[in-house]
């Protein structure tokens, strides 16, 4: 969240290109942090599977599959950031691209990256429904967290469809409200498990 806010100026392609060109190390850290995040994320559904398998094993397996599917999609999507990194290095003068052409390519790669993240959010949403269902049914985690997680699933999907079907969706200001249940459910579950833990039943 921090690095894109320092590199991307919404609605100003030239300024964004200049910021990225001037702050190439930040772009490298963006790539590293994203890869690290999604690599570590692989272990989260596996840990949750061990916790929630006794509730309903088949649903727990579905949760793991839907969660893990987002990882290879991200690995593919991050190639767009690598493409930007290649374009802003001096070595790319061999391609004979003008500054305007490089700027256009950088904007295109950023758009493609954002589109890829929206596809990833499909799986970010889908895995929350079985996760929320298992939390709700578990008896050793708060039912409210389960409800928020299941609502968060629909929030992610609504936002995906909104961005895809309505070009001005981002300007409506509803996307943050749609993602609120997921944020509360995911962060709340993390804090609950870290602070309170899962009570034996």
SULFENFEN-V771508 format. One record per run of one state. SS is the DSSP state (2 for helix, 1 for strand, 0 for the rest). FROM is the first residue (numbers start at 1). TO is the last residue. If there is no record, write none. Layout:
BEGIN
((SS & FROM & TO) (SS & FROM & TO))
END
This chain:
BEGIN
((0 & 1 & 1) (2 & 2 & 7) (0 & 8 & 12) (2 & 13 & 22) (0 & 23 & 23) (2 & 24 & 52) (0 & 53 & 56) (2 & 57 & 77) (0 & 78 & 78) (2 & 79 & 87) (0 & 88 & 89) (2 & 90 & 95) (0 & 96 & 98) (2 & 99 & 138) (0 & 139 & 142) (2 & 143 & 165) (0 & 166 & 168) (2 & 169 & 172) (0 & 173 & 174) (2 & 175 & 196) (0 & 197 & 201))
END
